[in-house]
Amino acid sequence: MQVTIRKSDTRGQVQVPSSKSLTIRGLMCAALSKGESEIVNPLVSEDSEAAAAVLGQMGIKIRREDESWYVTGGTFRASADDLYCGESATTLRFMTAICSLIPGEHRLVGGPSLTRRPVKSLITALKMIGGKGSMEGKTTPPVTITGGPLKGGETELPGNISSQFISALLLVAPFAEEEVSIRLTTPMTSKPYVLMTLRCLRQFGINVRTSWDKFVVPRKRYRPTRFEVEGDWSSASYFLALGALSEGIQVDNIRTGSLQGDRVILDFLRSMGAKVMVSGSSVTVSRNALRAINADLSDCIDLLPTMAVLAALADGTSVFTGIERARIKESNRVAAVREGLQQLNIPVTEDKDRLTITGLLTEDKEKKEDEDGYEEVAAEEFAGQVTPVQENIVIDSHEDHRIAMAFGVFGAANGGVMIDGAECVAKTFPGFWEMLRSVGAEVEMNE
């Protein structure tokens, strides 16, 4: 599907969907608990459906009623068929670990982008505590696991490849015959995601001791519970960013006290000069003159596309570091962002762990000074007055939901954007384009 987004006057109120990360963590913990758990306000998207389907294929019953999923856990069995994880890396990595507990042979497969994402460090770490598994790629899926008892003991893995590896080990460690000690051989990135896992485990009765370079997990039973899923800050980021480029957007269903790393976008928006107002579970962001920002995205890597679009429409040159892991997401997001912005005539420099972006507003300001001979022009004078780019610039989403949504924000704020593969937003935010329309964006969808 191709979507065309024209420059629009946007304002309004939206309620963002529930967290994908918490939905899948809740499902996995519920499946490992003997008895029935309730997952309240789960996200219904391609990723969460992939997780539910794989669990169902392995004998876990999920009953859906109104706004809750009721999960009867502790009934795992091997499946004779491949376990298809779609494009959900969270599902594949968590289930790789869980399959190591279930007697029998399990083959986990995924869609095209998932087969390019690494899993070797997780399998190596599982082997150190008694797991048995292999990959069909050098470091990537499909994965084959032979399940059986985990002996436990000590294991290790790098902390800077994927926090999902750490979370996967934490999920299965309570079932090992001996206490499990997980040591990180490199500093951890995306720490908020591990914090989310630890909180989820606590709600299901599992307490983990940690010094952040080491996790110690005792042998213990999961306890079924009622698990409420909060709103997703990653999904909220697109409308918060659009608010900073418009008359104002109120985003509901987000908790400012959340452990989700992407809530740091409020700090970034304030630093860039946007007007931010918080009231309970709602945040309203409205336009002001946006200025450049230097930001380390190590713990909020999914914000890279959103922040890149904001930087493209700000005054000055922004620098983003801690971005190397964005190269192994659904797409190489660093390259995809650079490619898209360059097509829109925005100066971008890509380095291994750094992206430098000079905003369009900077170019407009310099042009005004040259033509009129002004020595200084207040940035506020140009708030929201970025010159629209040439119409109908086609942006390749690379089948990456976050690339598509971020450039959708750019299109609504500045026009001239057509996005190929726009249906990929269904991975985490199925109603994104309709919600963008609801705040006044001119969105044309062509199958």
N, C-alpha and C positions, 0 to 999 in steps of 0.2 A: 504494500500500500504506500502511496505517496501522499504526503500532506503538504499543503501550501499555507504558510502563515504570513499574513500581511501586517504592516504596522497598524496598531490598534490603540484605542484609548481604553485601557483596562482599569477596572476597579471592582471591588466586591468582596465576597466572603466565601470561603471554601472550607470543607471538612476533609482532611486528608485521610487516606486509608490506614489501617493498622500496620504495625511493623512486620516486615517479612522475616527479619532475623529472629524476633521474639516468637512469632508464630511457629517457625520451624523448630526452634529450641523447645518450646512448650510441647509440640507434638512428639519430639524424640523422647523427652523426659517422661511424658505420659505413657508412651509405648513401653518404656522400660519399667514402669510401675505396675505391680500386680493389683488390678482392680480398675475402677472407672475414675477418670479425671475429666474435668470440664475445662475446655479452652474457650474463653469468653472473647468475643470480637476478633476472631482469627482473620487474617488477610486471605482473601480468595483471589489468587493470581496463579500464573503458570508455575512459578517456583513452589508455592505452598501446595498446589495440587499435585505436583510431581512428588513432593515429600509424602503426602497423604496416600498417593497411589502406590508407592513403593512399600510403605508400611502395610497397606491393605494386602498387597501381594504376598507379604510375609506373615499374614495371619492376624494382624492387628485390626480390630473392628473400630470404625469411626462412624458414629451416628450424628447426623447434622440436623439441628433444630434451631429455627429462628437465628439468633446471633451467637450460638454456641456450637462447638463440636464436642461430642462426648466420646472419649477414647478409652477403650477397654484394653489395658496393657498386660504384659506378661505372658502373651500367647504366641510368641514368635515361632515360626517354623521355616524351613528352607523352601525356596521356590524352585520349580524345575525350569523356569524361564528366566531370561536375562532381566535384571532390575534396571529399568529405564529411568534415568534421573533427569531427563530433559536437558535444560541448560542450567540447572541448579547445582552449582559447585558445593553449596552448603549441604544439600541432600547427599550428593555422592560422597563427600568427605566424611560426614557424620555416619552414613550407612556403611562405609568401608570399615569404620571402627566397630559399629554395632554388629555387622555380619561376622566379625571375628569371634563373637560370643555364641553364635547360633550354629549347632552341628550341621555339617553338610558343606557343599561347595556353592559359592555365590559369585555370579558374574555381574558386575555393575558397569553399565554403559551410559552414554550421554549423547547429546546433540553435537553438532560440528564444533562450536566454540569450546564446549566443555572438554572435548577430547584434546584440546591444546593446553589445558590448565594443569599445573603440576600436582602430583600426589605422592611422589617418591619419598619425601621426608616422613610423611605420615606412616607409610607402610614400613619403612625402616624402623621407626620408633615402635610400632606395634610388634614387630618381630623381636625386639629386645625384651618384651614382657610376655612372649610366648605366642604371639599371633603368627599366622601363616598367610602370605599373600604375594602377588606378583602383578606386574603391569604389562600390557601388550605394547605400549610405547616405551621409549627410553626412560622417561620420567612421568608419563601421562597415562590416562585411561585409554581403553577399558581396563578394569581391575578385576582380578579373580582372588577371592578370599576363601580359605578353608577354615571353617569355624570349629571352635572347640574351647575348652577351658583356657583362660589366661592365667599364667602363673604369677604375674605381677613382678614386683621388684623395681629396679631402677631402669629408667630409659631417658633418652635425651633427643632433642631436635632443635633446629634453629628457630628463633623467635621472630625472624624478620621476613619470612616467606609468606606465611598465611596464618592469621590467628585461628582460622578454622581447624588447623592441625591440632593446636593446643586444646581447643574446645572438644574436638572429637575424642581425644585421649581422656579428657576429664569425664566425658559422658560414660565411658565403659570401664574406667578404672575401679569404681566401687564393686564390680563383679569379679575382680581378680582374686586369686587364692591368697595372695599376700598384699600388704599395703603397697601402693604404687607411688613412686617418686619420679616426677618429671622435671628434668633439668634443661634449661634453655641455654644453648651454646652461643647465642648472639642476643643482643638486646631485643626486647619485644616491641613490635609495632602493632598498631590497631588495638591497643590495650582496652579501650572501651568495650570491644566485642567480647573479650575474655571476661571482663567484669559482668557483662550481661549473662554470660554462661554461668558464672559463679552464683549470681543472684537466682537464676532459674533453678540451679541445682539445690540451693538452700530451700527454695519453696517446695521442692519435692523431697526434702529430708536429707540431702547430702551436703555435708560441710567439708570444705577443702582448706587446708592450711597452706599459706603461700607467703613467700618473700619476694615474689614477682620474677625472680630468676629461677625459682624452684616451686613446684606444687606437690603437696603430699596428700594423697587421697586414701582414706581408710576403707576397708571392706565394709559395705553397708547396703541395706535394702532401700530402694526408692519407695516413696510413699505417695499414693495418688492424692491429688489436690485440685482445687479450683484455681486456674491460672488465667489472669486477665492480661490481654495484649493491648499495649498502649499504641498511640499513633506513631507513624513513621517519620522521623526527622529527615531522612534522605528524601522521601517523597515531598515533604513540606518545603524542602530547600528551593524547589523550582518556583513555588508561588511566593515564598518569602523574597526570593531574588527579583521576581517580577514586580512585587510590591515596591521594591527600591527603585524601579524604573517606571513607576506609574503613579496615579493619584492615590493609591493605597489599596492594599489587600489584607483582609483579616483571615488568618489561618487558624482553624479550630482543631481540637483533638490532639494537641501536642503538650507534653509536660516539660516545663523548663527544668525540673529537677531530674529529668531522665538520665540514665547512664549512657544513652546512645551518643556516640562521639560526634555525630553530625549536628548536634544542637549547638556546637561551637560556631555555627554560621551566624548566630545572633551577634557574637563578639566581632566576627569579621564584618558584618554589615554595619555595625556601629563604628568600627575603625575606618570604614570607607565613607562614612558620613551620612548613611541612611538614617531615617527617623524610625525608631523601633519602640513600640509600646506593648508591654506585657500585662495581661489581665487574666488571671486564673490559667485555664488551659487554652487560651487564645493569645495569638501574637499578631499585631498589626504593624506592617512595614509600609512606609510611604517614601516618595521621591524626595531627594535632596541632591545637591551636587555630589556625585560620587568621585572619590579620589582613589588613587592607586594604593595597593596594599602589598606588603611582604608577608607571606604566611607559610608555615610549615604544615603540610597536610599528612604527616606520617600517621596520625591517629584518626584521620577523617578522610581517607583516600577517595571515598565515593563522592566527595564534594568537588573534586578537581574540575569536571565539566561545568558545574554551576558557577564556581568561582572564576573560571576562565572566561565565561560569557560576561560576568559582571565586570571583570578587568577590561574586557574588550570595549565596554561602554562607559569607562571611567576616564578621569583626567590623570594622565601620567603613566608611568611604566610599573607594572606589578611583577613580582617575582614569587613563584611558588616552588618550594623545595619539598623533599620527602615524597617524591612522586613516582619513584622507580617501580614500585609494586603495581602501579596502575597499568603497566604494560602487560600484565598477565591476568587481566579481567576478561569480561566477555569479548572485548577487543583490546588492542593495544591503545588504551585511552589517551596516552600522551601523544602518540602519532595521529590519532583520530581527531583530537582537539586541535592540534597544530594544523592539520590538513584543512579542517573546516574553517578555522579562522583565517587562514591564508587565502582561501577562496573568497572570503568576504573582505579582502584587502586590509587585514589587520596584521601589523607587524608582530611576528612571533619568532622567538629563538628557542630551540629545543636542545637541551643538554641531557646527560644521562639521568641526573636526579634534580633537574631544574627546568622550569618553563618560564620564559620571560615574555610578557605581553604588553604592548603599548596601545592604550585605548584610543578609539576613534575620536573621543572628545579632545584628546591632546592635539590631534591633527587639526581639528576645527579651530581650536584656540590659537594655534600657531598661525593658521591661515588668516584669521581675523587680525592678529597683530601685524602681519606682513602687509595686508591690504590697507589698513587704516593707520598704521604707524603708531599704534598704542604700545607703550612699553610694558604695561601690565593690564591684564583683563581678569576680573574676578571670576573664578570658576563657577560661582553661583549663577552668573549671568547666562551660562550655557547649560544649566541643568535641564536635561531632557531634550536638548536641541541638537542632538547628534544627527548629522546628515544621513538620510537613508542610503543604504547600499544599493547597487544596481539590482533591479528586480530579477526574480527567478533564478537565484543561485542555488544549484542543486547540491545538497549536503548528504553524503553517504553516512547513514547511521551505523554502518558496519554491524548491523543487527544487534546493536548495543542500546539497551533502553535508556541508559543515562546520557549517552551522546544525543539520542533523539530528543529527549525531554529538555536538555539544556539548550540545544539550538532552537527548539520550539519557543523557549523564553526569549532568545535573541530575536526571533522573527516577530513575536508580538510587540517587542519594544522598538524594533528598528526596521522591520519589514524585509522583503526581498529574499525569503528563504523557502525552499522546497526540500522536504526531507524524504529520502528514499528508505524503504524498510521501516516505516513509522509504526507498523503494527507490533514491533518488538517491545513497546512499552507495556504490553500485557504481562511481561515477565514479573513485574512488581506493582504496576499501576494501570490496570486495564482501562479505567475511565479517564485517563489523563487528558486526551484531546477534547472530550466532552466537557471536562471541568475547565479547561483553558477557554473554551467557548463561553462558559457560564460567567466568566468575569469580563466578557466583552471582546475577546480576541477573535479576529477574523480567520477562521480555520476552515480550509476546504480539503475534504478527504476524497481521494480517488483510489478505488480498488485496483 
